[in-house]
């Protein structure tokens, strides 16, 4: 099974999700999204796979949210643009298998993806 995890090694949920994947004998492709941020096209694809709007996918409590001039009325394009500049705004971890994706919050969410 080809798995990719958009990972932040400083996040306990991200680390727990990665451990859960590895416990299944799977070594995923790891994208440290704070080091290598996804571009707007990738973010749009991930949103579609997750079935979320950009606002549902954003970490609105981060200082970068306000610094980017975003609020609850911001549209997806503005939020995605801010995420490419401030990847800390991207909810984590994101686990992708083929055309499906889940957020690893809580880490148990990944089980449905791995069991499919």
Secondary structure, 3 states (H helix, E strand, C coil): CCEEEEECCCCHHHHHHHHHHHHCCCCCEEEECCCCCCCHHHHHHHHHHHCCCHHHHECCCCHHHHHCCCCCCCCHHHHHHHHHHCHHHECCCEEEECCEEEECCCHHHHHHHHHC
